[in-house]
Amino acid sequence: MFNKNINSFLCAFICVVSSAVEPVLSKIGYRYFVTPYELLILRFLIGGIVVLPVVKRYRWIGWKNTAGLLWLALLLMSTCGLVLVALKYLTAVVVITIITATPAFVAIVNQMLGKEILSKRFWIGFLFCFAGILLSIEIHRGTSNSQTFNILGLLCAFGSVAVSTIYRTQLDDATRTFPPMQVSTYMFIMDAIVALFFLPTVWPMSVNTWVIGSIIGVAAAIANISFLMAIYFMGSTRMSVIGLLQRPLVILCAALILKEPLSAVQIAGIILVIVGIQMAKVTKRTQILNKEFAVAVK
């Protein structure tokens, strides 16, 4: 039990820290004229190399399943690309606050698909998230040149939420067929192959680009693997709660390392989003059916 608790803590800690690396390092890279396109290619190229040894654990999934996972891999790459562009034009605090609300949008789509049932509490939490996002981007005082209210940056941030919502809802179906670690590993390798194909378009790259991009790629792979291992050790519910620590950590790093200004209004918005996500709990339709069946049997 003691060893299991230690493994759970280490996996969760590594996941939270490594997840905070990408937005902070991306912002630092932009100061050295690194482009989002270069970071995207290196992120998946290096990440694929890191997870490559894990592939040996799994059997070949067949060409039909490969095509389905390739679509998910491209969605994942698109989501990351939009986030990297958003970070170019917005503060890390604003971008992370916006994408934190993604699970709420996933829940809405799942309800439309008949997978989940949303309660009144969910909608109250969703309104908190929406209000928190508006406060975080300071729409009441922003301008087109602001790092909190840039049209292109906001379009990419909300675009990443939209694409990520599609990705997560379809990922749920894929993980019912194959283990999550296998799905994640194959997607990383597929994205690495795609990144390798586009590598000549950014060659040669500066030393700063290689260093920052490589660290981001390693951190992304470690975050993904440690997240799945943490779920294995402690369960998805507990890990989801611990995963919320990533948001305050990124915001703290942005304030301390990047020297990004953080107003009282933004702090209030961030708190609203985090509270809203906690309130926006959903009930699986299968859980409702199981309860109804149990009552009928009695």
Backbone as CSV, one residue per row, in Angstrom:
resi,resn,N_x,N_y,N_z,CA_x,CA_y,CA_z,C_x,C_y,C_z
1,MET,0.834,-1.200,0.000,0.000,0.000,0.000,0.873,1.256,0.000
2,PHE,1.968,1.186,0.824,2.848,2.341,0.919,3.484,2.662,-0.424
3,ASN,3.974,1.597,-1.119,4.609,1.803,-2.418,3.610,2.328,-3.440
4,LYS,2.385,1.825,-3.368,1.350,2.283,-4.301,1.043,3.755,-4.080
5,ASN,1.000,4.194,-2.827,0.750,5.599,-2.531,1.889,6.473,-3.035
6,ILE,3.119,5.995,-2.887,4.273,6.755,-3.375,4.221,6.863,-4.888
7,ASN,3.934,5.757,-5.564,3.839,5.776,-7.026,2.734,6.712,-7.500
8,SER,1.608,6.695,-6.799,0.494,7.577,-7.156,0.905,9.030,-7.038
9,PHE,1.550,9.370,-5.932,1.969,10.751,-5.698,2.989,11.197,-6.741
10,LEU,3.981,10.326,-7.007,5.032,10.695,-7.965,4.456,10.910,-9.359
11,CYS,3.583,10.017,-9.793,2.980,10.148,-11.123,2.156,11.427,-11.233
12,ALA,1.364,11.700,-10.204,0.538,12.905,-10.217,1.405,14.160,-10.203
13,PHE,2.443,14.143,-9.376,3.340,15.308,-9.278,4.051,15.555,-10.603
14,ILE,4.574,14.487,-11.207,5.277,14.620,-12.489,4.335,15.124,-13.574
15,CYS,3.114,14.622,-13.563,2.123,15.044,-14.556,1.824,16.532,-14.445
16,VAL,1.573,17.003,-13.225,1.230,18.405,-13.018,2.383,19.321,-13.407
17,VAL,3.602,18.973,-12.987,4.768,19.819,-13.275,5.084,19.829,-14.763
18,SER,5.124,18.650,-15.387,5.466,18.583,-16.812,4.407,19.250,-17.684
19,SER,3.142,19.222,-17.244,2.089,19.899,-18.006,2.247,21.412,-17.973
20,ALA,2.859,21.905,-16.904,3.049,23.353,-16.766,4.237,23.860,-17.582
21,VAL,5.085,22.934,-18.061,6.297,23.335,-18.771,5.981,23.964,-20.127
22,GLU,5.064,23.351,-20.886,4.827,23.768,-22.269,4.406,25.228,-22.416
23,PRO,3.378,25.712,-21.727,2.984,27.105,-21.935,4.054,28.099,-21.510
24,VAL,4.768,27.805,-20.417,5.798,28.726,-19.937,6.979,28.764,-20.911
25,LEU,7.461,27.594,-21.317,8.601,27.549,-22.248,8.243,28.117,-23.619
26,SER,7.002,27.918,-24.049,6.567,28.465,-25.339,6.670,29.985,-25.329
27,LYS,6.200,30.592,-24.242,6.267,32.044,-24.135,7.717,32.536,-24.117
28,ILE,8.582,31.791,-23.447,10.006,32.145,-23.433,10.592,32.009,-24.830
29,GLY,10.207,30.949,-25.540,10.717,30.746,-26.900,10.325,31.869,-27.839
30,TYR,9.122,32.406,-27.691,8.678,33.483,-28.566,9.521,34.743,-28.378
31,ARG,10.116,34.898,-27.217,11.006,36.032,-26.982,12.301,35.900,-27.772
32,TYR,12.629,34.660,-28.153,13.835,34.396,-28.946,13.478,34.094,-30.405
33,PHE,12.321,34.572,-30.823,11.877,34.501,-32.217,11.626,33.072,-32.704
34,VAL,11.310,32.178,-31.776,10.876,30.840,-32.144,9.415,30.929,-32.577
35,THR,9.030,30.177,-33.598,7.666,30.252,-34.109,6.801,29.108,-33.565
36,PRO,5.488,29.308,-33.471,4.600,28.224,-33.034,4.695,26.989,-33.927
37,TYR,4.892,27.209,-35.228,4.989,26.100,-36.182,6.193,25.216,-35.871
38,GLU,7.330,25.849,-35.553,8.534,25.092,-35.206,8.332,24.304,-33.909
39,LEU,7.721,24.940,-32.931,7.481,24.260,-31.656,6.527,23.085,-31.825
40,LEU,5.526,23.241,-32.684,4.562,22.163,-32.908,5.247,20.943,-33.502
41,ILE,6.103,21.154,-34.488,6.801,20.048,-35.135,7.732,19.342,-34.149
42,LEU,8.525,20.125,-33.407,9.463,19.523,-32.463,8.738,18.858,-31.296
43,ARG,7.611,19.430,-30.890,6.845,18.859,-29.780,6.476,17.411,-30.053
44,PHE,5.945,17.154,-31.232,5.489,15.801,-31.542,6.622,14.914,-32.046
45,LEU,7.602,15.494,-32.696,8.727,14.696,-33.168,9.508,14.131,-31.986
46,ILE,9.873,14.992,-31.052,10.617,14.546,-29.873,9.729,13.698,-28.968
47,GLY,8.466,14.107,-28.816,7.537,13.336,-27.992,7.362,11.919,-28.506
48,GLY,7.298,11.763,-29.823,7.167,10.441,-30.421,8.386,9.576,-30.164
49,ILE,9.558,10.197,-30.199,10.790,9.455,-29.927,10.806,8.964,-28.475
50,VAL,10.321,9.807,-27.560,10.318,9.450,-26.137,9.401,8.255,-25.865
51,VAL,8.230,8.237,-26.493,7.259,7.149,-26.218,7.481,5.932,-27.111
52,LEU,8.401,6.009,-28.058,8.622,4.907,-29.004,8.876,3.565,-28.315
53,PRO,9.693,3.507,-27.253,9.928,2.202,-26.605,8.658,1.556,-26.038
54,VAL,7.637,2.378,-25.728,6.405,1.839,-25.139,5.627,1.013,-26.156
55,VAL,5.840,1.277,-27.460,5.092,0.588,-28.508,5.307,-0.919,-28.450
56,LYS,6.466,-1.349,-27.994,6.789,-2.775,-27.953,5.832,-3.561,-27.065
57,ARG,5.148,-2.872,-26.163,4.240,-3.562,-25.238,2.936,-3.984,-25.900
58,TYR,2.644,-3.431,-27.080,1.323,-3.637,-27.666,1.410,-4.308,-29.030
59,ARG,0.345,-5.043,-29.345,0.253,-5.680,-30.654,-0.208,-4.682,-31.703
60,TRP,-0.005,-5.055,-32.954,-0.454,-4.240,-34.076,-1.981,-4.163,-34.057
61,ILE,-2.535,-2.970,-34.245,-3.982,-2.765,-34.110,-4.729,-2.901,-35.432
62,GLY,-4.033,-3.113,-36.527,-4.693,-3.271,-37.825,-4.875,-1.940,-38.539
63,TRP,-4.967,-2.005,-39.856,-5.032,-0.775,-40.655,-6.330,-0.008,-40.433
64,LYS,-7.432,-0.722,-40.242,-8.710,-0.044,-40.037,-8.692,0.791,-38.761
65,ASN,-8.202,0.210,-37.681,-8.098,0.943,-36.422,-7.039,2.037,-36.491
66,THR,-6.001,1.803,-37.296,-4.959,2.810,-37.460,-5.522,4.069,-38.097
67,ALA,-6.409,3.896,-39.068,-7.018,5.064,-39.731,-7.835,5.887,-38.738
68,GLY,-8.559,5.193,-37.848,-9.347,5.906,-36.844,-8.474,6.662,-35.868
69,LEU,-7.380,6.035,-35.422,-6.479,6.701,-34.489,-5.711,7.835,-35.166
70,LEU,-5.460,7.705,-36.469,-4.782,8.782,-37.187,-5.634,10.052,-37.179
71,TRP,-6.940,9.892,-37.338,-7.842,11.041,-37.274,-7.759,11.706,-35.898
72,LEU,-7.739,10.898,-34.832,-7.605,11.440,-33.486,-6.251,12.126,-33.303
73,ALA,-5.209,11.535,-33.873,-3.876,12.118,-33.765,-3.814,13.485,-34.434
74,LEU,-4.471,13.622,-35.573,-4.492,14.908,-36.280,-5.301,15.941,-35.497
75,LEU,-6.374,15.492,-34.842,-7.142,16.404,-33.990,-6.293,16.885,-32.819
76,LEU,-5.534,15.966,-32.228,-4.654,16.332,-31.126,-3.601,17.338,-31.574
77,MET,-3.012,17.093,-32.723,-1.997,18.012,-33.241,-2.600,19.381,-33.550
78,SER,-3.815,19.394,-34.086,-4.487,20.659,-34.383,-4.774,21.444,-33.112
79,THR,-5.213,20.741,-32.075,-5.486,21.392,-30.794,-4.232,22.042,-30.234
80,CYS,-3.138,21.292,-30.234,-1.873,21.814,-29.710,-1.377,22.986,-30.547
81,GLY,-1.552,22.898,-31.866,-1.126,23.985,-32.735,-1.888,25.268,-32.451
82,LEU,-3.197,25.154,-32.249,-4.009,26.330,-31.945,-3.617,26.939,-30.600
83,VAL,-3.308,26.086,-29.627,-2.885,26.588,-28.317,-1.557,27.330,-28.432
84,LEU,-0.620,26.779,-29.198,0.678,27.421,-29.366,0.549,28.780,-30.049
85,VAL,-0.337,28.887,-31.037,-0.558,30.182,-31.692,-1.218,31.154,-30.721
86,ALA,-2.176,30.661,-29.935,-2.840,31.516,-28.946,-1.833,32.060,-27.940
87,LEU,-0.880,31.220,-27.526,0.139,31.658,-26.585,1.054,32.733,-27.187
88,LYS,1.128,32.757,-28.491,1.939,33.765,-29.172,1.350,35.161,-28.986
89,TYR,0.027,35.251,-28.924,-0.646,36.554,-28.917,-1.340,36.888,-27.596
90,LEU,-1.487,35.907,-26.720,-2.148,36.139,-25.442,-1.235,35.714,-24.300
91,THR,-1.532,36.171,-23.100,-0.773,35.721,-21.938,-1.100,34.259,-21.663
92,ALA,-0.150,33.587,-21.019,-0.373,32.181,-20.665,-1.561,32.039,-19.726
93,VAL,-1.759,33.041,-18.869,-2.870,33.010,-17.914,-4.209,32.961,-18.649
94,VAL,-4.379,33.805,-19.653,-5.639,33.858,-20.396,-5.881,32.555,-21.161
95,VAL,-4.843,32.066,-21.833,-4.987,30.846,-22.635,-5.356,29.654,-21.760
96,ILE,-4.642,29.478,-20.648,-4.915,28.344,-19.773,-6.301,28.452,-19.158
97,THR,-6.713,29.676,-18.816,-8.053,29.854,-18.241,-9.130,29.441,-19.231
98,ILE,-8.946,29.809,-20.503,-9.937,29.468,-21.527,-10.016,27.965,-21.739
99,ILE,-8.866,27.311,-21.890,-8.896,25.878,-22.199,-9.278,25.041,-20.973
100,THR,-9.212,25.634,-19.780,-9.658,24.920,-18.586,-11.141,24.580,-18.668
101,ALA,-11.893,25.406,-19.392,-13.340,25.198,-19.507,-13.709,24.109,-20.515
102,THR,-12.725,23.495,-21.174,-13.008,22.484,-22.197,-13.894,21.340,-21.706
103,PRO,-13.649,20.769,-20.501,-14.511,19.661,-20.051,-15.991,20.008,-20.016
104,ALA,-16.315,21.262,-19.749,-17.731,21.651,-19.716,-18.346,21.551,-21.104
105,PHE,-17.597,21.954,-22.125,-18.099,21.856,-23.494,-18.175,20.397,-23.941
106,VAL,-17.239,19.586,-23.479,-17.280,18.158,-23.788,-18.552,17.535,-23.219
107,ALA,-18.900,17.947,-22.006,-20.107,17.414,-21.361,-21.360,17.778,-22.151
108,ILE,-21.401,19.008,-22.677,-22.564,19.447,-23.457,-22.701,18.604,-24.727
109,VAL,-21.579,18.369,-25.400,-21.613,17.550,-26.615,-22.034,16.124,-26.281
110,ASN,-21.518,15.581,-25.181,-21.884,14.223,-24.786,-23.364,14.104,-24.452
111,GLN,-23.945,15.181,-23.911,-25.381,15.157,-23.667,-26.145,15.107,-24.988
112,MET,-25.677,15.882,-25.972,-26.311,15.870,-27.281,-26.222,14.493,-27.924
113,LEU,-25.133,13.762,-27.604,-24.951,12.412,-28.148,-25.655,11.357,-27.302
114,GLY,-26.270,11.789,-26.200,-26.995,10.858,-25.349,-26.129,10.064,-24.402
115,LYS,-24.882,10.503,-24.188,-23.979,9.768,-23.314,-24.075,10.215,-21.864
116,GLU,-24.445,11.460,-21.637,-24.447,12.015,-20.288,-25.712,12.840,-20.049
117,ILE,-25.995,13.050,-18.774,-27.147,13.842,-18.376,-26.645,15.020,-17.541
118,LEU,-27.040,16.233,-17.918,-26.562,17.431,-17.240,-27.617,17.936,-16.261
119,SER,-27.170,18.224,-15.052,-28.069,18.700,-14.004,-28.091,20.229,-13.979
120,LYS,-28.957,20.790,-13.132,-28.998,22.244,-12.961,-27.679,22.762,-12.412
121,ARG,-27.053,21.965,-11.556,-25.759,22.361,-11.002,-24.711,22.516,-12.093
122,PHE,-24.786,21.637,-13.090,-23.841,21.751,-14.202,-23.975,23.115,-14.884
123,TRP,-25.198,23.516,-15.174,-25.402,24.764,-15.907,-24.995,25.979,-15.080
124,ILE,-25.157,25.888,-13.776,-24.664,26.976,-12.919,-23.140,27.038,-13.000
125,GLY,-22.498,25.863,-12.940,-21.045,25.809,-13.074,-20.586,26.305,-14.433
126,PHE,-21.338,25.970,-15.474,-20.976,26.411,-16.818,-21.051,27.937,-16.913
127,LEU,-22.062,28.537,-16.304,-22.176,30.001,-16.297,-21.017,30.631,-15.538
128,PHE,-20.583,29.983,-14.459,-19.415,30.465,-13.725,-18.182,30.461,-14.633
129,CYS,-18.020,29.361,-15.388,-16.877,29.257,-16.315,-16.912,30.369,-17.353
130,PHE,-18.087,30.586,-17.936,-18.233,31.597,-18.978,-17.928,32.988,-18.422
131,ALA,-18.468,33.288,-17.237,-18.209,34.584,-16.613,-16.734,34.732,-16.261
132,GLY,-16.124,33.646,-15.786,-14.710,33.680,-15.431,-13.814,33.942,-16.629
133,ILE,-14.161,33.354,-17.774,-13.379,33.585,-18.998,-13.463,35.047,-19.414
134,LEU,-14.662,35.617,-19.358,-14.828,37.027,-19.722,-14.010,37.926,-18.808
135,LEU,-13.974,37.603,-17.525,-13.185,38.402,-16.590,-11.689,38.234,-16.846
136,SER,-11.258,37.010,-17.180,-9.828,36.757,-17.375,-9.268,37.473,-18.592
137,ILE,-10.090,37.620,-19.649,-9.596,38.319,-20.840,-9.840,39.820,-20.738
138,GLU,-10.465,40.229,-19.625,-10.690,41.649,-19.358,-11.326,42.340,-20.550
139,ILE,-12.416,41.756,-21.024,-13.073,42.264,-22.222,-13.588,43.685,-22.029
140,HIS,-13.788,44.069,-20.776,-14.309,45.396,-20.500,-13.279,46.493,-20.720
141,ARG,-11.984,46.102,-20.803,-10.944,47.114,-20.951,-9.919,46.753,-22.018
142,GLY,-10.138,45.616,-22.699,-9.147,45.172,-23.668,-9.181,45.957,-24.963
143,THR,-8.050,45.909,-25.681,-7.914,46.502,-27.006,-7.315,45.466,-27.929
144,SER,-7.301,45.746,-29.234,-6.803,44.779,-30.206,-5.313,44.519,-30.056
145,ASN,-4.573,45.401,-29.369,-3.140,45.223,-29.195,-2.794,44.632,-27.824
146,SER,-3.800,44.348,-27.034,-3.573,43.855,-25.679,-3.203,42.384,-25.687
147,GLN,-2.446,41.986,-24.655,-2.086,40.579,-24.499,-3.210,39.786,-23.840
148,THR,-4.289,40.466,-23.491,-5.437,39.757,-22.937,-6.629,39.777,-23.884
149,PHE,-6.583,40.657,-24.872,-7.712,40.742,-25.809,-7.184,40.948,-27.226
150,ASN,-6.630,39.878,-27.777,-6.139,39.876,-29.150,-7.060,38.961,-29.960
151,ILE,-7.630,39.484,-31.026,-8.647,38.748,-31.779,-8.118,37.412,-32.285
152,LEU,-6.939,37.417,-32.937,-6.380,36.175,-33.472,-6.093,35.187,-32.343
153,GLY,-5.526,35.699,-31.258,-5.223,34.825,-30.131,-6.461,34.197,-29.534
154,LEU,-7.515,35.005,-29.369,-8.762,34.490,-28.803,-9.426,33.487,-29.734
155,LEU,-9.389,33.753,-31.042,-9.966,32.814,-32.008,-9.257,31.462,-31.927
156,CYS,-7.928,31.494,-31.797,-7.165,30.247,-31.702,-7.435,29.537,-30.373
157,ALA,-7.544,30.306,-29.283,-7.805,29.701,-27.974,-9.165,29.015,-27.961
158,PHE,-10.204,29.710,-28.419,-11.531,29.107,-28.453,-11.610,28.021,-29.531
159,GLY,-10.828,28.183,-30.596,-10.767,27.140,-31.616,-10.169,25.861,-31.065
160,SER,-9.173,26.009,-30.199,-8.565,24.827,-29.576,-9.570,24.115,-28.675
161,VAL,-10.431,24.896,-28.009,-11.477,24.298,-27.174,-12.448,23.495,-28.041
162,ALA,-12.816,24.067,-29.197,-13.757,23.393,-30.098,-13.165,22.087,-30.638
163,VAL,-11.922,22.156,-31.114,-11.281,20.959,-31.669,-11.029,19.930,-30.572
164,SER,-10.610,20.411,-29.396,-10.359,19.498,-28.279,-11.641,18.808,-27.836
165,THR,-12.759,19.506,-27.939,-14.045,18.903,-27.577,-14.367,17.731,-28.504
166,ILE,-14.155,17.934,-29.798,-14.365,16.845,-30.762,-13.408,15.695,-30.473
167,TYR,-12.159,16.041,-30.197,-11.127,15.044,-29.929,-11.475,14.196,-28.704
168,ARG,-11.883,14.855,-27.627,-12.144,14.134,-26.377,-13.382,13.248,-26.464
169,THR,-14.408,13.716,-27.153,-15.619,12.896,-27.273,-15.349,11.645,-28.109
170,GLN,-14.529,11.769,-29.148,-14.204,10.609,-29.972,-13.144,9.725,-29.312
171,LEU,-12.290,10.339,-28.492,-11.285,9.562,-27.772,-11.943,8.602,-26.793
172,ASP,-13.065,9.019,-26.247,-13.806,8.171,-25.307,-14.203,6.849,-25.969
173,ASP,-14.602,6.909,-27.229,-14.970,5.687,-27.957,-13.749,4.819,-28.236
174,ALA,-12.622,5.463,-28.561,-11.408,4.709,-28.885,-10.880,3.957,-27.679
175,THR,-10.954,4.564,-26.495,-10.423,3.921,-25.289,-11.322,2.802,-24.778
176,ARG,-12.505,2.661,-25.368,-13.344,1.512,-25.037,-12.909,0.275,-25.810
177,THR,-12.208,0.499,-26.908,-11.732,-0.608,-27.741,-10.323,-1.035,-27.369
178,PHE,-9.462,-0.058,-27.061,-8.068,-0.327,-26.722,-7.711,0.356,-25.407
179,PRO,-6.682,-0.137,-24.709,-6.240,0.504,-23.456,-5.814,1.948,-23.725
180,PRO,-6.095,2.863,-22.803,-5.736,4.276,-22.994,-4.261,4.495,-23.317
181,MET,-3.376,3.744,-22.651,-1.955,3.899,-22.901,-1.604,3.513,-24.331
182,GLN,-2.237,2.477,-24.855,-1.980,2.057,-26.221,-2.469,3.106,-27.210
183,VAL,-3.666,3.633,-26.982,-4.205,4.669,-27.859,-3.301,5.889,-27.864
184,SER,-2.897,6.327,-26.669,-2.047,7.508,-26.558,-0.692,7.299,-27.235
185,THR,-0.116,6.120,-27.029,1.192,5.823,-27.617,1.139,5.843,-29.138
186,TYR,0.137,5.184,-29.703,0.018,5.152,-31.156,-0.196,6.550,-31.735
187,MET,-0.982,7.371,-31.044,-1.233,8.727,-31.542,0.038,9.561,-31.520
188,PHE,0.843,9.411,-30.470,2.106,10.139,-30.402,3.028,9.745,-31.557
189,ILE,3.094,8.447,-31.849,3.943,7.980,-32.940,3.430,8.506,-34.285
190,MET,2.119,8.480,-34.479,1.534,8.988,-35.728,1.828,10.473,-35.911
191,ASP,1.670,11.244,-34.845,1.953,12.673,-34.930,3.437,12.924,-35.167
192,ALA,4.290,12.051,-34.628,5.724,12.176,-34.855,6.060,11.969,-36.333
193,ILE,5.377,11.006,-36.961,5.597,10.744,-38.391,5.146,11.942,-39.225
194,VAL,3.990,12.513,-38.856,3.502,13.702,-39.552,4.480,14.857,-39.372
195,ALA,4.989,15.032,-38.151,5.945,16.107,-37.870,7.238,15.902,-38.655
196,LEU,7.664,14.644,-38.766,8.882,14.337,-39.528,8.705,14.705,-40.993
197,PHE,7.494,14.495,-41.520,7.202,14.827,-42.916,7.344,16.336,-43.162
198,PHE,6.932,17.142,-42.170,6.986,18.600,-42.332,8.286,19.223,-41.812
199,LEU,9.173,18.412,-41.255,10.421,18.929,-40.709,11.256,19.704,-41.735
200,PRO,11.359,19.242,-42.995,12.157,20.004,-43.977,11.663,21.425,-44.198
201,THR,10.387,21.706,-43.905,9.857,23.052,-44.144,10.382,24.076,-43.132
202,VAL,10.956,23.594,-42.015,11.492,24.526,-41.016,12.999,24.347,-40.833
203,TRP,13.594,23.539,-41.694,15.029,23.268,-41.561,15.839,24.316,-42.322
204,PRO,16.943,24.837,-41.738,17.488,24.537,-40.406,16.829,25.393,-39.335
205,MET,16.906,24.939,-38.087,16.359,25.683,-36.963,17.487,26.124,-36.026
206,SER,17.247,27.210,-35.319,18.257,27.746,-34.407,18.441,26.818,-33.209
207,VAL,19.538,27.023,-32.500,19.814,26.231,-31.297,18.721,26.449,-30.258
208,ASN,18.274,27.708,-30.111,17.213,28.009,-29.148,15.933,27.232,-29.466
209,THR,15.635,27.142,-30.755,14.432,26.424,-31.176,14.537,24.943,-30.825
210,TRP,15.693,24.351,-31.113,15.891,22.938,-30.825,15.812,22.653,-29.327
211,VAL,16.448,23.497,-28.537,16.469,23.276,-27.084,15.067,23.398,-26.497
212,ILE,14.395,24.504,-26.797,13.066,24.742,-26.232,12.055,23.730,-26.762
213,GLY,12.082,23.489,-28.074,11.156,22.535,-28.671,11.358,21.122,-28.145
214,SER,12.612,20.733,-27.945,12.901,19.384,-27.445,12.418,19.207,-26.009
215,ILE,12.650,20.222,-25.184,12.193,20.138,-23.789,10.669,20.045,-23.737
216,ILE,9.999,20.828,-24.577,8.538,20.782,-24.630,8.063,19.396,-25.069
217,GLY,8.730,18.819,-26.065,8.359,17.489,-26.542,8.522,16.425,-25.468
218,VAL,9.642,16.466,-24.752,9.881,15.508,-23.674,8.846,15.697,-22.568
219,ALA,8.585,16.963,-22.218,7.610,17.252,-21.155,6.213,16.783,-21.537
220,ALA,5.840,16.972,-22.805,4.514,16.551,-23.268,4.362,15.039,-23.182
221,ALA,5.393,14.307,-23.591,5.345,12.849,-23.536,5.294,12.357,-22.091
222,ILE,6.114,12.956,-21.236,6.135,12.556,-19.825,4.801,12.872,-19.157
223,ALA,4.230,14.041,-19.485,2.933,14.425,-18.904,1.858,13.419,-19.285
224,ASN,1.876,12.993,-20.534,0.866,12.049,-21.011,1.008,10.688,-20.347
225,ILE,2.230,10.177,-20.294,2.471,8.861,-19.709,2.186,8.867,-18.209
226,SER,2.670,9.906,-17.517,2.465,9.980,-16.072,0.986,10.151,-15.726
227,PHE,0.243,10.855,-16.587,-1.189,11.032,-16.364,-1.914,9.691,-16.423
228,LEU,-1.601,8.900,-17.435,-2.248,7.596,-17.581,-1.834,6.639,-16.462
229,MET,-0.572,6.719,-16.037,-0.111,5.879,-14.929,-0.777,6.296,-13.619
230,ALA,-0.958,7.607,-13.435,-1.613,8.095,-12.218,-3.059,7.616,-12.153
231,ILE,-3.730,7.617,-13.309,-5.105,7.103,-13.364,-5.121,5.626,-12.992
232,TYR,-4.111,4.884,-13.455,-4.022,3.451,-13.136,-3.865,3.235,-11.632
233,PHE,-3.042,4.068,-10.971,-2.766,3.884,-9.550,-3.877,4.415,-8.640
234,MET,-4.476,5.566,-9.019,-5.414,6.206,-8.092,-6.823,6.378,-8.624
235,GLY,-7.060,6.097,-9.911,-8.389,6.257,-10.480,-8.569,7.623,-11.131
236,SER,-9.490,7.688,-12.071,-9.674,8.909,-12.857,-10.281,10.048,-12.036
237,THR,-11.172,9.718,-11.101,-11.840,10.767,-10.326,-10.844,11.526,-9.460
238,ARG,-10.040,10.799,-8.733,-9.059,11.448,-7.861,-8.015,12.204,-8.664
239,MET,-7.602,11.632,-9.789,-6.592,12.286,-10.618,-7.146,13.558,-11.238
240,SER,-8.430,13.573,-11.569,-9.037,14.771,-12.148,-8.993,15.940,-11.171
241,VAL,-9.228,15.637,-9.899,-9.162,16.677,-8.869,-7.734,17.193,-8.717
242,ILE,-6.773,16.263,-8.671,-5.373,16.653,-8.544,-4.912,17.420,-9.790
243,GLY,-5.452,17.032,-10.948,-5.069,17.693,-12.190,-5.411,19.168,-12.219
244,LEU,-6.383,19.573,-11.398,-6.744,20.988,-11.336,-5.604,21.839,-10.787
245,LEU,-4.641,21.201,-10.106,-3.500,21.941,-9.578,-2.639,22.504,-10.698
246,GLN,-2.754,21.912,-11.885,-1.955,22.386,-13.010,-2.267,23.837,-13.335
247,ARG,-3.541,24.207,-13.268,-3.937,25.559,-13.655,-3.333,26.621,-12.749
248,PRO,-3.511,26.506,-11.413,-2.858,27.498,-10.551,-1.338,27.498,-10.683
249,LEU,-0.748,26.298,-10.928,0.705,26.214,-11.069,1.178,26.983,-12.299
250,VAL,0.482,26.812,-13.422,0.845,27.537,-14.644,0.700,29.044,-14.436
251,ILE,-0.389,29.428,-13.776,-0.632,30.848,-13.530,0.455,31.427,-12.628
252,LEU,0.844,30.658,-11.614,1.905,31.106,-10.713,3.231,31.226,-11.451
253,CYS,3.538,30.229,-12.296,4.776,30.279,-13.079,4.771,31.455,-14.048
254,ALA,3.623,31.718,-14.648,3.515,32.842,-15.579,3.770,34.157,-14.877
255,ALA,3.240,34.266,-13.659,3.422,35.512,-12.913,4.866,35.693,-12.448
256,LEU,5.490,34.590,-12.009,6.840,34.684,-11.453,7.934,34.633,-12.514
257,ILE,7.803,33.713,-13.462,8.861,33.520,-14.469,8.686,34.454,-15.654
258,LEU,7.475,34.543,-16.180,7.238,35.364,-17.366,6.948,36.816,-17.030
259,LYS,6.752,37.098,-15.755,6.436,38.467,-15.312,5.151,38.985,-15.964
260,GLU,4.191,38.085,-16.158,2.923,38.507,-16.739,2.067,39.200,-15.680
261,PRO,1.515,40.353,-15.999,0.661,41.051,-15.033,-0.612,40.267,-14.770
262,LEU,-1.037,40.279,-13.534,-2.240,39.548,-13.150,-3.086,40.457,-12.262
263,SER,-4.189,40.914,-12.814,-5.039,41.848,-12.087,-5.985,41.103,-11.145
264,ALA,-6.589,41.852,-10.229,-7.552,41.273,-9.297,-8.759,40.719,-10.042
265,VAL,-9.147,41.392,-11.130,-10.277,40.933,-11.930,-9.960,39.587,-12.575
266,GLN,-8.734,39.420,-13.076,-8.338,38.147,-13.682,-8.296,37.030,-12.646
267,ILE,-7.793,37.341,-11.464,-7.758,36.342,-10.396,-9.169,35.865,-10.073
268,ALA,-10.102,36.811,-10.004,-11.500,36.456,-9.753,-12.045,35.573,-10.867
269,GLY,-11.678,35.898,-12.114,-12.127,35.091,-13.247,-11.576,33.680,-13.206
270,ILE,-10.299,33.542,-12.851,-9.669,32.227,-12.761,-10.356,31.376,-11.696
271,ILE,-10.636,31.995,-10.551,-11.320,31.282,-9.470,-12.707,30.837,-9.920
272,LEU,-13.408,31.697,-10.640,-14.744,31.346,-11.130,-14.693,30.133,-12.062
273,VAL,-13.706,30.115,-12.941,-13.581,29.001,-13.889,-13.305,27.693,-13.145
274,ILE,-12.363,27.717,-12.210,-12.013,26.507,-11.467,-13.194,26.003,-10.648
275,VAL,-13.889,26.931,-9.982,-15.072,26.554,-9.205,-16.170,26.019,-10.136
276,GLY,-16.333,26.691,-11.275,-17.356,26.266,-12.228,-17.115,24.873,-12.758
277,ILE,-15.848,24.544,-13.051,-15.513,23.204,-13.541,-15.803,22.155,-12.472
278,GLN,-15.526,22.495,-11.221,-15.818,21.570,-10.132,-17.319,21.336,-9.982
279,MET,-18.111,22.381,-10.223,-19.561,22.260,-10.109,-20.179,21.536,-11.299
280,ALA,-19.517,21.657,-12.449,-20.085,21.123,-13.690,-19.888,19.615,-13.786
281,LYS,-20.369,18.903,-12.797,-20.291,17.446,-12.803,-21.398,16.879,-13.677
282,VAL,-21.125,15.734,-14.262,-22.115,15.099,-15.131,-22.397,13.688,-14.642
283,THR,-23.523,13.167,-15.064,-23.908,11.788,-14.739,-23.990,10.984,-16.028
284,LYS,-23.247,9.895,-16.069,-23.300,9.023,-17.240,-24.692,8.432,-17.391
285,ARG,-25.192,8.421,-18.609,-26.527,7.863,-18.838,-26.580,6.393,-18.444
286,THR,-25.467,5.694,-18.588,-25.433,4.281,-18.205,-25.630,4.114,-16.705
287,GLN,-25.150,5.102,-15.917,-25.332,5.034,-14.478,-26.811,5.165,-14.121
288,ILE,-27.512,6.061,-14.817,-28.943,6.237,-14.582,-29.698,4.963,-14.933
289,LEU,-29.352,4.370,-16.072,-30.022,3.141,-16.510,-29.770,2.003,-15.540
290,ASN,-28.537,1.922,-15.016,-28.219,0.862,-14.060,-29.023,1.015,-12.776
291,LYS,-29.183,2.275,-12.304,-29.974,2.517,-11.106,-31.430,2.157,-11.336
292,GLU,-31.959,2.547,-12.504,-33.345,2.233,-12.813,-33.555,0.723,-12.910
293,PHE,-32.568,0.025,-13.459,-32.674,-1.427,-13.579,-32.658,-2.077,-12.193
294,ALA,-31.769,-1.537,-11.297,-31.683,-2.081,-9.946,-32.991,-1.894,-9.204
295,VAL,-33.617,-0.726,-9.369,-34.896,-0.466,-8.722,-35.976,-1.404,-9.247
296,ALA,-35.966,-1.627,-10.564,-36.972,-2.501,-11.185,-36.832,-3.939,-10.700
297,VAL,-35.565,-4.373,-10.503,-35.320,-5.735,-10.040,-35.841,-5.922,-8.625
298,LYS,-35.609,-4.886,-7.791,-36.103,-4.957,-6.413,-37.626,-5.023,-6.365
